[in-house]
Amino acid sequence: MLAIVIFRRLSPMTTTLFKTIGAATTLAAIALTASSANAATISYSNGTDFAVTDFTDKVINIKKFDSSLGTLKSVILEFEGTITGGAGFENRSSSPADVQATLSSNLSLKLDNILVQLNPQNVSSYQVASYDGILNYTGASGRTVENLLANQSGVRNYTDSQILQSFIGSGNLNFLFSAKATSLITGSGNMASYFDTLAKAGVKVTYDYDPVKSVPEPSAALGFGLFAVIGLLSQRQKIRLKASK
């Protein structure tokens, strides 16, 4: 049997039609690819108020990552420690003295195998006269210093799957904050002094994840193309009607 194939040149309208369908399909494919490539982040913060040191294991609650949001890729942990305090000193020596007041504390934040340590410091220097005979932390031979302040921060980025697992689930993470004061007064060998140290902490956890996204059905892209086709056919019909009149 002989098969006869007849080639017919496409009209400009038909060519435009096929171009439109191709463009619609391409746009739909690009949209699907872009939606699957997007990442997202979500952050939670909490902290403590100032408390007199020393103390151990004050709990700071941070919300865990909800796995229904997507796949956790990394965790950024930000820990900021702040200390404040006041000091008094009296030079009881028979000669003037250079005095140094150092506000400092060892701060730590723990969660399972995670440990972040800070050591904020504030160093102030003073000159005082020989002992004036009155132990009152003021006058020529003494000082009372208030509102000393120091802070320090640390950032950790975790991508290890075993560590990430400890951040996933329902409920809260229980970070443990501890502070041990190391504040001191240095000067002459005959010095009366005191130091009050308080500490607080702030914690921020940022979850970087690939979100779960609903992928449009293939029929959605096809429907977009068909919508364009119907529009062109309607326009073509209008042109024919006008030509026939």
Secondary structure, 3 states (H helix, E strand, C coil): CCCCCCCCCCCHHHHHHHHHHHHHHHHHHHHHHHHHHCCEEEEEEEECCCEECCEEEEEEEEECECHHHEEEEEEEEEEEEEEEEEEEEEECCCCCEEEEEEEEEEEEEEECCEEEEECCEEEEEEEECCCCCCCCCCCCCEEEEEEEEEEEEEEEEECCHHHHHCCECCCEEEEEEEEEECCEEECCCCEEEEEEEEEEEEEEEEEEEEECCCCCCHHHHHHHHHHHHHHHHHHHHHHHHHHHC
